[in-house]
Amino acid sequence: MPHLAPQLAAFIRPPVCVLGFGNRLWRDDGAGSHLAETLGGCPGVTAVDGGAVPENHLEQVVRAGPGCVLLVDAADFGGRPGEARLLEPSALARAGLSTHAGSAQMLARYLAARTGAPVALLAIQPADCSAGDGLSPPVAEAVAALVAYFRNEQAQALRSMR
């Protein structure tokens, strides 16, 4: 995640809202959902688990009054399993990277219009999207690293505001 941290730092404007989504019944496809659930209670972050139907949670994101919105989903961009990339949501539709491509682009446009906040997609390269629950080891490691990043960065930001 060393290459991702500077990109995230440049994108993030507190307060952060993370909308993670994906279908947990298809293993790594649920990476975004797992990340949002794990981030729950992280100071400075509103984490929304959109599950398989993130459209049902858009107003929760709007009510959070975010400074930025980070959509998190599994996406096959040809990277190493567990690799994460920060992308403009429109890049997914052009490249055909995700089963949620049109949805991620639509969510981003809607949320940007409703919140006035910048929106980006944090894509996590899946290793296994077969039927079943639980994340593959590389994707579970990526989710844990992202949780640690957010907890550390938000804690630092809160300390500097005191």
N, C-alpha and C positions, 0 to 999 in steps of 0.2 A: 503493500500500500504506500510505499514512500513516494511514488510519482503522483498518486492521487491526492495526498494530503495538501500540497500547495494549491491544487485546483479547487478542492473543497474550501480551503481557507479564503481563496479569492472570491468564490461564489457566495459563501454564507454571509447573510445579513440577519442578525438576531431581530426578533425571535424567529427561530427556525421551526418549520412545520415539515415533518416527514410523513408522506403518505406511501406506505408500503402495501404492495398488493401482489397477488398470485394465488394459485390454487395449491394448497398444501397437500392435496391428495395425489399430486404429481411431483413428489419429492422436491427437487431444487426449484421448481416453478414457484414454490411458496417462499422463496428467499426474502422477498420484500415484506411479506406478511410477518415472517419470523423476526425480521429486523425491527419492524414497528412495534411488535409485541414486546420485544426485549428492551427497547428504548423507553417504554412506558415509565414515567416517573423521573426521567432524566431532566434535571433542572435546565431551563432555557430551551427545551425542545418539546413541542407538541407532537406526539407520535400517534398516528392514526393507522390502525390496521384495516385496510380496505378489503382484505380477503380477495375472493374471486370477483367481487362486484364493487370496485372502488367508486363507481358513480354514486352509490348510495351514501357515501361519506363526504361528498364535496362541500356541503354546507358546514360541516364540522371544521373543515380546513379553513373556510372563509371566516367563520366566527372566531378562529384563533388569532386573526389579525397578523398573519405572518409577515416577516421582513423578507423571507424567501421560502420557496416551497421546493422540496426535494422529493420527487417521485422515485420509488425504489422498486425494481422489478428484475426478474431473471430475463436475460436477453442473450441470444446466441450471436455474438459479434466476432466469433472466430478466435477468441482469446484463450488463455489457459483456464481450466476449470477453477473457479473461485476468484478470478481476476475481476476487478471492478473498474468501470470507466464512467466518467461524468460526461454526459452527452446532452445536446439540445434535443428535446423530444422529437422535433421535426426530422432529425437524422434517422430515426428508426423507420419512419414511413418510406424515406428515400432508399434506405438500404435493405428493408425487409428483414430486420434483425430479430423481431420478436413476434410471438403469437399475439401480443397485446399492442402491436405497433400502432394501429389506427386509434385504439383506445388511449394509449399514452399521449399521443399527439392531441387528441380531442380534450383529454383531461387537462393537459398543459395550457392549451388555449383558453379554456373555460376559467381555470384558476388564475391565470395571468390577468384576464379581463376582470374578474370579480374581486381579486385582492390587490391588483396593481403591483404585485411582487414578482420578481424574477422566478422562473420555474425551470428546473433542469431534471434530467433523468439520470439516476445512478443505476447503471446496468451492471448486473452480476452475471458472469459467464457460468451457466449451469454445467454440471458434469453428468447428471442423471435426472431426466424428467420422465422416468417410467412411473407407472402406477405404484403408489405406496406412500408412506409418510416418513418424515424425517429428512434432514438434509444430508447430502454426501459430505464426507470429511472436508474436501477443499472449500465447499460453499459454507459449511458450518464455521470453518476457520475465518473466512472472509467476513461473515456476519459478526463474529466475535470481535474481529479487528475493527470493524466499523463502529460497533457499540463502544469499544474502548476509545476510539477516536472522538466520538461525540461526547462521551462522558468527560474526557480530559479537556477537550476544547471548550465545552460549555462551562466547566468548572473554572477554567482560566479566565474566561470572559466575565463570569460573575464576580470573581475575585478582583478583577481590574476595575469593575464598576463601583466597588465599595470605597 
